[in-house]
Amino acid sequence: MSNGEHLSKQYDHELEELRARILHMGGVVEAQLQSAIASYERPDVKLADDVIDSDRRVNEQQVELDRVVVNMIVRRQPTAGDLRLIIGVARTVTELERIGDEATKIARAGKWLFDKQRSVRTPRLREIHSSALAAARMLRGALDAFARLDAAAAAAIIEEDRGVDQQFQSILRQLITFMMEDPRTISPSLDAVWVAKAIERIGDHAKNIAEHVIFIAQGADVRHATPEEVARAVSQE
Amino acid sequence: MIVNSADAGNLDAQPHTEAIPIKAEVNKLSFYYGDFRSLKDISLSVHSNRVTALIGPSGCGKSTFLRCFNRIHDLYPGNRYEGSIRLHPDNVDILSREVDPIDVRMRIGMVFQKPSPFPTTIFENVAYGLRLRGLASRAAVADKVEQSLRAAALWDEVKDRLDELASNLSGGQQQRLCIARALAADPELLLFDEPTSALDPIATASIEELISSLKETVSILIVTHNMQQAARCSDYTAFLYLGELVEFGETDQIFIRPATRQTEDYITGRFG
């Protein structure tokens, strides 16, 4: 991508604004995710409610950013690197909004847990904690890669998603064992499954953002490539 | 699977261009206006039945390049070509001194920026070239005129007023009349030099539509200032700057993932 300035300063300003806005939205979603995980682990109803409330803000940002993207396509008819950035932003907005939805699911599970925790035995899994940290790290890394349009960093994020997927499988096996041993844990275990699944999906969305970064930076569509193919494509540039 | 926005630059991808026959092959073409070297060692292939767009800032040589194809430069003393433009399938170098420019122009038609109808009737504008070529039968001429006007998407608008002066037509109609006039000679290659810059958006759209339909029968080279026009109607795009060919490739590749910084800067509007 070229970093030179457009003949139209206004166009430069709009593109800069677009990048700032998507990164701001990313920051909001990141905070939402951190709070959602904390609200589930403590559990903390007030924090969970904050997460659920903030989802409305994320949704509004999605609609607003989409509007800006459509406007820029109509008014600027972007090409090359500008086009890839604008399309990449539009795709990333969708990923961020979905991460917000998943964070909300985690927060809801936290609230449910708070209501029930005195009456049921709840499985507390270290893996859920570590996979949540891994997914949050992926999101942070994907947003950093976006800010710098760093394809190599994005490729590394894509590789990390495997670990999160494997952790989910392992969590699932453990929860099944719990449920078989003590049917009283079935209900909270299922809740833990939803949380683990939400975390796994967040990892997927962070990976998708990393793929969009590679598209913006290099024009390659790596959405259905293996991590090895991605690494090779990125190193070829 | 890795899908590049355009295949260029991706080692895995096969370019689609191999199977498409070449209509004209430009090899190390340089052109001089007196001492001034306006084109520098340009080599590219014009594919058959495809639209190739030439883009670049004013003065980059794109019109000069286009005009080499029908030897218009021969009309002025001191102009000089180097290199060759080989027209296929017979592989004749149309820049060669042995080749008569008139023969070249019979095979390669040109449509100019401003509609340039002859000061005569609509019918005669198209029939003129046919008579020059010795087509005498009135019925044959009338047939060919109708066929050319239909191909230029003008027939329905003018069939009842063929004896009217061409200058009575609108700008867009006049431009399509000029296209019909060029088509009457059954050209193999059609050159368009900014064909819509004097037209309104609706007339522009009809000319662009026409260009897309014409490529079924003829190969097309078009010079345009309007990059969106190049993106809309061409299959290949060549970017020229200061008389040099900076980049040539499939239009999708050029507009989504240009290989050079200069091309990127030009098409994204960063050019100073």
Chai-1 contact restraints between the chains, C-beta under 6 A:
chainA,res_idxA,chainB,res_idxB,connection_type,confidence,min_distance_angstrom,max_distance_angstrom,comment,restraint_id
A,S2,B,R261,contact,1.0,0.0,6.0,A-B,restraint_1
A,S2,B,E264,contact,1.0,0.0,6.0,A-B,restraint_2
A,S2,B,D265,contact,1.0,0.0,6.0,A-B,restraint_3
A,S2,B,R270,contact,1.0,0.0,6.0,A-B,restraint_4
A,G4,B,D265,contact,1.0,0.0,6.0,A-B,restraint_5
A,G4,B,R270,contact,1.0,0.0,6.0,A-B,restraint_6
A,H6,B,G269,contact,1.0,0.0,6.0,A-B,restraint_7
A,H6,B,R270,contact,1.0,0.0,6.0,A-B,restraint_8
A,L7,B,G269,contact,1.0,0.0,6.0,A-B,restraint_9
A,Q77,B,Q228,contact,1.0,0.0,6.0,A-B,restraint_10
A,T79,B,F255,contact,1.0,0.0,6.0,A-B,restraint_11
A,T79,B,I267,contact,1.0,0.0,6.0,A-B,restraint_12
A,T79,B,T268,contact,1.0,0.0,6.0,A-B,restraint_13
A,A80,B,P258,contact,1.0,0.0,6.0,A-B,restraint_14
A,A80,B,E264,contact,1.0,0.0,6.0,A-B,restraint_15
A,A80,B,I267,contact,1.0,0.0,6.0,A-B,restraint_16
A,A80,B,T268,contact,1.0,0.0,6.0,A-B,restraint_17
A,G81,B,E264,contact,1.0,0.0,6.0,A-B,restraint_18
A,D82,B,T268,contact,1.0,0.0,6.0,A-B,restraint_19
A,G219,B,S5,contact,1.0,0.0,6.0,A-B,restraint_20
A,G219,B,R257,contact,1.0,0.0,6.0,A-B,restraint_21
A,A220,B,I2,contact,1.0,0.0,6.0,A-B,restraint_22
A,A220,B,N4,contact,1.0,0.0,6.0,A-B,restraint_23
A,D221,B,V3,contact,1.0,0.0,6.0,A-B,restraint_24
A,V222,B,I2,contact,1.0,0.0,6.0,A-B,restraint_25
A,H224,B,M1,contact,1.0,0.0,6.0,A-B,restraint_26
A,A225,B,M1,contact,1.0,0.0,6.0,A-B,restraint_27
A,A225,B,I2,contact,1.0,0.0,6.0,A-B,restraint_28
A,E229,B,I2,contact,1.0,0.0,6.0,A-B,restraint_29
A,A233,B,I2,contact,1.0,0.0,6.0,A-B,restraint_30
